[in-house]
């Protein structure tokens, strides 16, 4: 499994550098752990898709 820098991805999402990030089921627990410790997590919204994927985007209130 690839060790991704979730903190960097979360920061890019919160700052608008990324418009979305898709989390696969096999990385969901690791991503959630990073998200829980991320200080700006209120700025992000996750939407569950079929098959267990979750797409995270910047919250509409932050745009």
C-alpha positions in Angstrom: 0.0 0.0 0.0 1.3 3.4 -0.9 1.9 5.7 2.1 0.3 9.0 1.0 0.8 12.3 2.7 -2.8 12.8 3.9 -2.0 16.0 5.8 -0.7 17.6 2.6 -3.8 16.5 0.7 -6.1 17.8 3.4 -4.3 21.2 3.4 -4.6 21.4 -0.4 -8.3 20.6 -0.1 -8.9 23.2 2.6 -7.0 25.9 0.7 -8.7 25.2 -2.6 -5.6 23.8 -4.4 -7.5 20.5 -4.9 -11.1 20.6 -5.9 -11.7 17.0 -4.6 -10.0 13.9 -3.3 -11.4 10.4 -3.7 -10.6 7.9 -0.9 -10.7 4.3 -1.7 -12.2 1.8 0.8 -8.8 0.3 1.6 -7.4 3.7 2.6 -10.5 5.0 4.5 -9.3 4.2 8.0 -5.9 5.9 7.5 -7.5 8.9 5.8 -10.0 9.2 8.7 -7.2 9.2 11.2 -5.5 12.0 9.4 -8.8 13.9 9.1 -9.6 13.7 12.8 -6.3 15.3 13.7 -6.6 18.0 10.9 -7.3 21.4 12.5 -9.4 22.7 9.6 -11.6 19.6 9.1 -14.8 21.7 9.4 -13.8 23.1 6.0 -14.2 19.7 4.3 -17.2 17.6 3.4 -17.2 13.9 2.5 -19.8 12.2 0.3 -20.0 8.4 0.3 -20.3 6.7 -3.1 -21.3 3.2 -4.1 -18.6 0.7 -3.6 -17.3 2.3 -0.5 -15.5 5.3 -2.0 -15.7 8.7 -0.4 -15.1 12.0 -2.2 -14.0 14.9 0.0 -14.4 18.4 -1.2 -14.2 21.9 0.3 -17.4 22.8 2.1 -19.7 25.1 0.2 -19.7 27.6 3.1 -15.9 27.9 2.6 -16.1 28.9 -1.1 
